Amino acid sequence: GVLILSTPNIASLTNRFKLLLGMYPDYLQYSNDGVGHVRYYTASVLMSQLVHHGFSVEKLTGNFLPAPKPLMRETIKRLVLSPLGSLLPTLSDVIIVKARKKK
């Protein structure tokens, strides 16, 4: 079988800027009660973990490159930001991986 996995990218372009400005990254949910995501990934950590658990990564891509809200119009997102997310998946908003269990 094939594993198709997507996860928020803690190292997305937006999150890098937010951290530089001392702001909390997107998708990181903090609560004193301990709720929220347990694991956050960069592309390299996700691929390393998959390989460690016996998968071979066949493809790594991203959904779109984050941009300021005025540039997030659907046409620009589809024609420019989505291709950039595929080209630069380590900066994309979401990491998408296709992997297969090694025999």
C-alpha positions as CSV (number, residue, x, y, z in Angstrom):
1,G,0.0,0.0,0.0
2,V,0.8,3.7,-0.3
3,L,0.8,6.2,2.6
4,I,-0.4,9.7,1.7
5,L,0.2,12.0,4.7
6,S,-0.2,15.7,5.2
7,T,0.7,17.7,8.3
8,P,1.1,21.4,9.2
9,N,4.6,22.7,8.5
10,I,6.0,24.2,11.7
11,A,8.8,25.7,9.5
12,S,6.5,27.3,6.9
13,L,7.4,30.8,5.5
14,T,4.7,32.4,7.6
15,N,5.8,30.6,10.8
16,R,9.4,31.6,10.3
17,F,8.4,35.3,10.1
18,K,6.1,35.0,13.1
19,L,8.9,33.5,15.2
20,L,11.2,36.3,14.1
21,L,8.7,38.8,15.3
22,G,8.2,36.9,18.6
23,M,4.7,35.6,17.7
24,Y,3.3,32.1,18.1
25,P,3.4,30.0,14.9
26,D,0.2,29.0,13.1
27,Y,-1.3,25.6,14.0
28,L,0.5,25.5,17.4
29,Q,-2.2,25.2,19.9
30,Y,-1.1,26.0,23.5
31,S,-3.2,25.3,26.5
32,N,-2.4,24.8,30.2
33,D,-4.7,21.8,29.9
34,G,-2.4,20.1,27.4
35,V,-4.7,20.0,24.4
36,G,-3.6,20.5,20.9
37,H,-1.3,18.8,18.4
38,V,1.3,16.5,20.0
39,R,3.8,16.5,17.1
40,Y,4.9,19.3,14.8
41,Y,7.1,18.6,11.8
42,T,9.6,20.1,9.5
43,A,10.0,18.2,6.2
44,S,13.4,16.7,7.2
45,V,12.1,15.5,10.6
46,L,9.0,13.9,9.0
47,M,11.0,12.1,6.3
48,S,13.6,10.9,8.9
49,Q,10.8,9.5,11.0
50,L,9.1,7.7,8.1
51,V,12.5,6.2,7.0
52,H,13.1,5.1,10.6
53,H,9.8,3.3,10.7
54,G,10.5,1.4,7.4
55,F,9.0,3.6,4.8
56,S,10.7,4.9,1.6
57,V,9.6,8.4,0.8
58,E,8.6,8.6,-2.9
59,K,7.5,12.2,-3.1
60,L,7.6,15.3,-0.9
61,T,5.5,18.3,-1.9
62,G,3.6,21.2,-0.3
63,N,0.1,22.7,-0.7
64,F,1.0,26.4,-1.3
65,L,3.5,29.0,-0.3
66,P,1.9,31.2,2.4
67,A,1.6,34.9,1.5
68,P,0.1,38.0,3.1
69,K,-3.8,38.0,3.0
70,P,-4.1,40.5,0.1
71,L,-2.1,38.0,-2.1
72,M,-4.2,35.0,-1.0
73,R,-6.9,35.5,-3.7
74,E,-7.9,32.2,-5.2
75,T,-6.5,33.0,-8.7
76,I,-3.1,33.9,-7.3
77,K,-3.1,31.0,-4.9
78,R,-3.9,28.5,-7.7
79,L,-1.6,30.0,-10.4
80,V,1.4,31.1,-8.3
81,L,1.4,30.0,-4.7
82,S,0.4,26.4,-5.3
83,P,3.2,25.8,-7.8
84,L,5.7,27.5,-5.4
85,G,4.5,25.2,-2.6
86,S,5.3,22.2,-4.8
87,L,8.7,23.7,-5.8
88,L,9.6,24.8,-2.2
89,P,7.8,22.3,0.1
90,T,10.0,23.1,3.1
91,L,8.4,26.6,3.1
92,S,4.8,25.5,2.3
93,D,1.9,25.8,4.7
94,V,1.3,22.0,4.7
95,I,3.8,19.2,4.0
96,I,2.4,16.4,1.8
97,V,4.3,13.1,1.6
98,K,3.8,9.9,-0.5
99,A,5.6,7.0,1.0
100,R,5.6,3.2,0.8
101,K,6.5,0.5,3.3
102,K,9.8,-1.1,2.4
103,K,9.5,-4.9,1.8
